[in-house]
Amino acid sequence: MASTESSAQVDLSANTQFVPSSSIAMEHGMLSFDSKEDLDITLLEIMVHDRAAVDRWEQSRGFTSQQYMFNEVVLAEEAISDYYESLPESEQEYHRSQPEVNSEIYHQYLRDGIIKIVTDPEDGSEYFEYGVTDPSIAAVINKDGFVKAGDWIYQYTENAVKIILDGDFSKIPQIEGINTDYKDKSIVVAKTEEAASQNRNGSVDFSDHNSWSYPSNKKRVKVWLDGHSEFHGTPLTNNCNDFVNCTFTVRCQAQQKNFWGKWKYKSFMPSLQIDDGLWSYSYERYTNGYCGIYTTEYYNDLGTYSCTGCSSCPCPTPPHDAFHPTTNNGYYNLSPHGVWYANSSDGYFAGGFEVNYLIPATYDAFEYTLEP
């Protein structure tokens, strides 16, 4: 439902405007949407709009998103690399033997947790990435990770998703101090580190990991799918909970070596195309309410979001076609991505979502077929 596109080398027009189809307010320094659907559709609209136009819209609202901040780092780091590449060859040889130089904003946002250093599992290389646990939301969260949708106030941190269920802003200091799984009548907190997700009750993994492809010795790309589902927050029992999280995100990455030979997100931004992506999902809830003995299985019945407010936006429901002309670090959420709640009278969740999919994708002329 949103991508984290770099604004590097995008043709920007000062006359281009970004006008969301949904009503969006500013409350307590965060964007406030009337509903989760409005938030998701806005993410879709941001995905297909000129990034500079979105930047100007943010400035007009007195708001700075974590996506904007990440892009600041991409541009600052590329500017440093380009400067050293422009030096005479004799000087380049000396500087290549010296430690890598990073921008001040890189160091600042690393300290602030806006970015983090990750280690690639294939070759052990290190590069900077979003610091927040769910980067697909980066375009609408503020520096502290907050956004409001309907009655829910969300905070996304580096290792947790926290929700105030009754919209009470006075509880923000309380959730900021909670750093473990927690749940009461108005607050639910779930830790989201990979290790915790793998061991969480009700967990299901349906990811598809791919290896890097190399258009040249200085460029690499890949498309993969981040897919898992688990109980959200402290479960009611080992096999029963009222909240379930589902992560179902198509990921694309394009990196280029900088002056020092380190992999970075830069202005290398190939096109991504998805053709007739298909998937289905199911989940189980206890029959006759609460945490019972018998369960009922449900299929593809969470409903679909209308994208009529954004005629050029691809609805994230199957069959799914999408074309993104420039993307180097994309996070494309598909239904049923998100945190879901089951009320007691209709029966709580008996486990996470099961998702089956077949999603063909082409990225920088490399073809992929995503399947669990």
C-alpha positions as CSV (number, residue, x, y, z in Angstrom):
1,M,0.0,0.0,0.0
2,A,3.0,2.2,0.1
3,S,6.5,2.3,-1.2
4,T,9.6,3.9,0.0
5,E,10.9,5.4,-3.1
6,S,14.0,7.6,-3.3
7,S,13.5,11.0,-4.8
8,A,16.9,10.9,-6.5
9,Q,16.9,11.6,-10.2
10,V,13.2,12.0,-10.5
11,D,11.9,14.6,-13.0
12,L,10.4,17.2,-10.7
13,S,8.0,19.9,-11.7
14,A,7.3,22.9,-9.5
15,N,3.7,22.9,-10.7
16,T,3.0,19.3,-9.7
17,Q,0.7,19.1,-6.8
18,F,-0.1,16.3,-4.4
19,V,-3.7,16.4,-3.3
20,P,-4.9,13.4,-1.2
21,S,-8.4,12.2,-1.9
22,S,-9.0,11.7,1.9
23,S,-9.4,14.3,4.6
24,I,-6.3,14.5,6.7
25,A,-5.9,16.5,9.9
26,M,-2.9,17.3,12.0
27,E,-3.3,16.3,15.7
28,H,-0.5,16.4,18.3
29,G,2.2,16.6,15.6
30,M,0.9,13.6,13.7
31,L,-1.2,12.9,10.6
32,S,-4.8,11.9,11.6
33,F,-7.0,10.0,9.2
34,D,-10.7,9.3,9.5
35,S,-10.2,5.6,9.0
36,K,-7.5,3.0,8.3
37,E,-8.9,2.8,4.8
38,D,-8.2,6.5,4.3
39,L,-4.6,6.0,5.5
40,D,-4.0,3.0,3.2
41,I,-5.4,4.8,0.2
42,T,-3.2,7.8,1.0
43,L,-0.2,5.5,1.0
44,L,-1.3,4.3,-2.4
45,E,-1.6,7.9,-3.7
46,I,1.8,8.8,-2.3
47,M,3.3,5.8,-4.1
48,V,2.3,6.9,-7.6
49,H,2.9,10.6,-7.1
50,D,5.9,12.7,-7.8
51,R,8.0,12.6,-4.6
52,A,8.9,16.3,-4.7
53,A,5.2,17.1,-4.8
54,V,4.6,15.0,-1.8
55,D,7.5,16.7,0.0
56,R,5.9,20.1,-0.7
57,W,2.6,18.8,0.6
58,E,4.3,17.7,3.8
59,Q,5.9,21.1,4.2
60,S,2.5,22.8,3.7
61,R,1.1,20.7,6.6
62,G,4.1,21.3,8.9
63,F,4.8,17.6,8.8
64,T,8.0,15.6,8.1
65,S,7.7,11.9,7.4
66,Q,10.3,9.2,8.0
67,Q,10.3,8.5,4.3
68,Y,11.4,12.1,3.6
69,M,14.1,11.8,6.2
70,F,15.3,8.5,4.7
71,N,15.5,10.1,1.3
72,E,17.6,13.0,2.8
73,V,20.2,10.4,3.8
74,V,20.1,8.8,0.3
75,L,20.8,12.1,-1.4
76,A,23.4,13.3,1.1
77,E,25.4,10.0,0.8
78,E,25.2,10.0,-3.0
79,A,26.4,13.6,-3.1
80,I,29.5,12.7,-1.1
81,S,30.3,9.7,-3.3
82,D,29.8,11.8,-6.4
83,Y,32.2,14.4,-5.1
84,Y,35.0,11.9,-4.6
85,E,34.3,10.3,-8.0
86,S,34.8,13.8,-9.5
87,L,38.4,14.2,-8.1
88,P,41.5,13.7,-10.3
89,E,42.4,10.0,-10.5
90,S,45.6,10.5,-8.4
91,E,43.5,11.9,-5.6
92,Q,40.8,9.2,-5.9
93,E,43.4,6.5,-5.4
94,Y,44.4,8.0,-2.1
95,H,40.8,8.5,-0.8
96,R,39.8,5.0,-1.8
97,S,42.4,3.7,0.7
98,Q,40.9,5.8,3.5
99,P,37.8,5.1,5.6
100,E,34.5,5.8,4.0
101,V,33.2,9.3,4.6
102,N,29.5,9.7,5.7
103,S,27.3,12.8,5.8
104,E,26.4,14.5,9.1
105,I,22.7,13.7,8.5
106,Y,23.6,10.0,8.1
107,H,25.2,10.1,11.6
108,Q,22.4,12.1,13.1
109,Y,19.6,9.8,11.8
110,L,21.6,6.8,12.8
111,R,21.7,8.1,16.3
112,D,18.0,9.0,16.2
113,G,17.0,5.5,14.9
114,I,15.6,6.8,11.6
115,I,18.1,4.5,9.8
116,K,19.9,1.5,11.0
117,I,22.8,-0.7,9.6
118,V,21.7,-4.1,8.4
119,T,23.9,-7.1,7.4
120,D,23.0,-8.8,4.1
121,P,22.5,-12.5,4.7
122,E,24.0,-13.5,1.4
123,D,27.4,-11.8,1.3
124,G,27.7,-10.2,4.8
125,S,27.8,-6.6,3.3
126,E,26.4,-3.8,5.4
127,Y,24.2,-1.0,4.3
128,F,21.7,1.5,5.8
129,E,18.0,0.8,5.9
130,Y,14.9,2.2,7.5
131,G,15.1,2.0,11.2
132,V,11.3,1.6,11.8
133,T,9.9,-2.0,12.1
134,D,7.4,-1.5,9.2
135,P,9.0,0.8,6.5
136,S,5.8,0.5,4.4
137,I,4.2,3.0,6.8
138,A,7.2,5.5,6.6
139,A,5.4,8.0,4.3
140,V,2.8,8.8,7.0
141,I,4.5,8.5,10.3
142,N,6.4,11.4,12.0
143,K,9.9,11.3,13.5
144,D,8.6,9.5,16.6
145,G,6.7,6.9,14.6
146,F,3.1,8.2,15.3
147,V,0.0,8.2,13.1
148,K,-3.7,8.2,13.9
149,A,-6.3,6.3,11.9
150,G,-9.9,6.2,13.1
151,D,-9.9,5.8,16.9
152,W,-6.5,4.0,16.9
153,I,-3.2,5.9,17.6
154,Y,-0.3,3.9,16.2
155,Q,3.4,4.2,17.2
156,Y,5.9,2.3,15.0
157,T,9.3,1.9,16.6
158,E,12.4,0.1,15.7
159,N,11.1,-3.2,17.3
160,A,7.5,-2.8,18.2
161,V,4.0,-1.7,17.0
162,K,2.1,0.0,19.7
163,I,-1.6,1.0,19.5
164,I,-3.8,3.2,21.7
165,L,-7.3,1.8,21.0
166,D,-9.4,4.6,22.4
167,G,-7.7,7.6,20.7
168,D,-6.6,9.1,24.0
169,F,-3.5,11.2,23.2
170,S,-2.7,11.6,27.0
171,K,-1.7,7.9,26.9
172,I,1.2,8.5,24.5
173,P,3.8,8.8,27.4
174,Q,2.6,5.5,28.7
175,I,3.0,3.6,25.5
176,E,6.4,5.2,24.8
177,G,7.6,3.6,28.1
178,I,6.3,0.1,27.2
179,N,9.0,-2.1,25.5
180,T,7.6,-5.6,25.8
181,D,4.4,-7.4,24.8
182,Y,1.6,-5.8,26.6
183,K,-2.2,-5.5,26.5
184,D,-5.0,-3.9,28.5
185,K,-8.4,-2.5,27.6
186,S,-7.0,0.5,25.7
187,I,-3.4,-0.4,24.8
188,V,-1.8,-3.2,22.9
189,V,1.9,-3.5,22.2
190,A,3.7,-6.2,20.2
191,K,7.4,-6.7,19.8
192,T,8.3,-7.3,16.2
193,E,11.9,-8.4,16.1
194,E,12.5,-11.4,13.8
195,A,13.4,-13.7,16.7
196,A,10.3,-12.8,18.6
197,S,8.1,-13.3,15.4
198,Q,9.5,-16.7,14.8
199,N,8.6,-17.9,18.3
200,R,5.3,-16.0,18.7
201,N,2.2,-18.1,19.3
202,G,0.0,-18.6,16.3
203,S,2.9,-17.8,13.9
204,V,2.8,-18.7,10.2
205,D,5.7,-17.9,7.8
206,F,5.0,-17.7,4.0
207,S,7.9,-15.6,2.8
208,D,9.7,-16.1,-0.5
209,H,13.4,-15.0,-0.3
210,N,15.4,-14.5,-3.5
211,S,19.1,-13.9,-4.2
212,W,20.6,-10.8,-5.6
213,S,20.9,-10.5,-9.4
214,Y,23.8,-8.4,-10.8
215,P,23.2,-6.2,-13.9
216,S,26.9,-5.3,-13.5
217,N,29.6,-5.6,-10.9
218,K,28.5,-2.3,-9.4
219,K,24.8,-2.9,-9.4
220,R,22.5,-5.5,-7.8
221,V,18.7,-6.0,-7.6
222,K,16.2,-8.4,-6.2
223,V,12.5,-8.9,-5.6
224,W,11.2,-11.0,-2.7
225,L,8.2,-11.3,-0.5
226,D,8.1,-10.7,3.3
227,G,5.2,-12.8,4.6
228,H,4.3,-13.9,8.1
229,S,1.4,-13.7,10.5
230,E,1.3,-14.0,14.3
231,F,-0.7,-13.1,17.4
232,H,-0.3,-9.4,18.1
233,G,0.5,-8.5,21.8
234,T,0.2,-10.7,24.8
235,P,-2.0,-13.7,23.7
236,L,-5.1,-14.6,25.7
237,T,-4.0,-18.3,25.6
238,N,-1.4,-20.2,23.7
239,N,-3.9,-20.8,20.8
240,C,-6.2,-17.8,21.1
241,N,-6.0,-14.0,20.8
242,D,-8.1,-11.0,19.9
243,F,-5.4,-9.4,17.7
244,V,-3.5,-10.8,14.8
245,N,-0.8,-9.2,12.7
246,C,-0.2,-10.0,9.0
247,T,2.8,-8.9,7.0
248,F,2.3,-9.4,3.3
249,T,4.7,-7.1,1.4
250,V,6.4,-7.3,-2.0
251,R,9.9,-6.0,-1.6
252,C,12.2,-4.7,-4.3
253,Q,15.8,-3.5,-3.7
254,A,18.2,-1.9,-6.2
255,Q,21.7,-0.9,-4.9
256,Q,24.8,0.5,-6.4
257,K,28.4,0.6,-5.1
258,N,29.6,4.0,-3.9
259,F,33.1,5.5,-4.3
260,W,34.5,3.1,-1.5
261,G,32.8,0.0,-3.0
262,K,30.0,-0.1,-0.4
263,W,26.5,-1.1,-1.4
264,K,24.1,1.8,-1.1
265,Y,20.6,3.0,-2.2
266,K,21.4,5.6,-4.8
267,S,19.9,7.0,-8.0
268,F,19.9,3.5,-9.6
269,M,16.1,3.1,-9.7
270,P,14.8,0.5,-12.1
271,S,11.1,-0.1,-13.0
272,L,9.1,-2.8,-11.3
273,Q,6.2,-4.5,-13.0
274,I,3.7,-7.0,-11.5
275,D,1.5,-8.9,-13.9
276,D,-1.7,-10.7,-12.8
277,G,-0.6,-11.3,-9.2
278,L,-2.9,-13.8,-7.5
279,W,-3.3,-14.8,-3.9
280,S,-5.8,-16.0,-1.4
281,Y,-5.8,-16.0,2.4
282,S,-7.6,-17.8,5.2
283,Y,-7.8,-17.6,9.0
284,E,-9.6,-19.5,11.8
285,R,-11.8,-18.0,14.5
286,Y,-13.4,-19.8,17.4
287,T,-17.0,-20.7,16.9
288,N,-19.7,-19.3,19.2
289,G,-17.4,-16.6,20.7
290,Y,-14.3,-16.1,22.9
291,C,-11.7,-18.9,23.1
292,G,-13.7,-22.0,22.4
293,I,-13.1,-25.6,21.4
294,Y,-14.3,-25.6,17.8
295,T,-13.1,-23.2,15.1
296,T,-14.5,-21.9,11.8
297,E,-12.2,-21.2,8.8
298,Y,-12.8,-18.0,6.8
299,Y,-11.5,-17.3,3.2
300,N,-10.8,-13.9,1.6
301,D,-13.6,-12.2,3.5
302,L,-11.9,-9.1,5.0
303,G,-13.3,-7.0,2.2
304,T,-11.4,-4.9,-0.3
305,Y,-10.5,-1.2,-0.3
306,S,-11.9,1.0,-3.0
307,C,-9.3,2.8,-5.0
308,T,-11.8,5.0,-6.8
309,G,-10.3,8.1,-5.1
310,C,-7.0,7.4,-7.0
311,S,-7.7,6.2,-10.5
312,S,-4.0,5.4,-11.2
313,C,-3.5,3.5,-7.9
314,P,-3.4,-0.3,-8.1
315,C,-5.8,-1.8,-5.6
316,P,-3.9,-4.3,-3.4
317,T,-6.3,-7.1,-4.0
318,P,-6.1,-9.9,-6.6
319,P,-5.8,-10.1,-9.6
320,H,-3.1,-7.4,-9.1
321,D,-1.2,-5.5,-11.8
322,A,1.1,-2.7,-11.1
323,F,3.9,-0.7,-12.7
324,H,6.3,1.5,-10.8
325,P,8.7,3.3,-13.2
326,T,11.3,4.2,-10.6
327,T,11.9,2.4,-7.3
328,N,15.0,1.4,-5.5
329,N,13.6,0.4,-2.1
330,G,10.0,-0.6,-2.5
331,Y,7.6,-1.9,0.1
332,Y,4.3,-2.8,-1.6
333,N,1.7,-4.1,0.9
334,L,-1.1,-6.5,-0.3
335,S,-4.3,-7.4,1.5
336,P,-4.6,-8.6,4.3
337,H,-1.5,-6.8,5.5
338,G,-2.0,-5.1,8.9
339,V,-3.2,-5.6,12.4
340,W,-6.7,-7.1,12.7
341,Y,-9.1,-7.3,15.7
342,A,-11.7,-10.0,16.4
343,N,-14.5,-9.2,18.9
344,S,-15.4,-11.7,21.6
345,S,-19.0,-12.3,20.5
346,D,-17.9,-13.5,17.0
347,G,-15.0,-15.6,18.3
348,Y,-11.3,-14.8,18.8
349,F,-8.5,-15.8,16.4
350,A,-7.2,-19.3,16.6
351,G,-3.9,-18.5,14.8
352,G,-2.3,-16.3,12.2
353,F,-3.3,-15.9,8.5
354,E,-2.4,-18.5,5.9
355,V,-1.6,-16.9,2.5
356,N,-1.0,-18.6,-0.8
357,Y,0.2,-16.6,-3.7
358,L,1.6,-16.6,-7.3
359,I,3.0,-13.2,-8.2
360,P,5.0,-12.7,-11.4
361,A,7.3,-9.6,-11.3
362,T,9.9,-8.1,-13.5
363,Y,12.6,-5.8,-12.1
364,D,15.4,-4.3,-14.2
365,A,14.6,-6.9,-16.9
366,F,15.1,-9.8,-14.3
367,E,12.0,-12.0,-14.0
368,Y,10.7,-13.4,-10.7
369,T,7.9,-15.6,-9.7
370,L,7.0,-15.1,-6.0
371,E,5.4,-18.1,-4.3
372,P,5.6,-19.6,-0.8
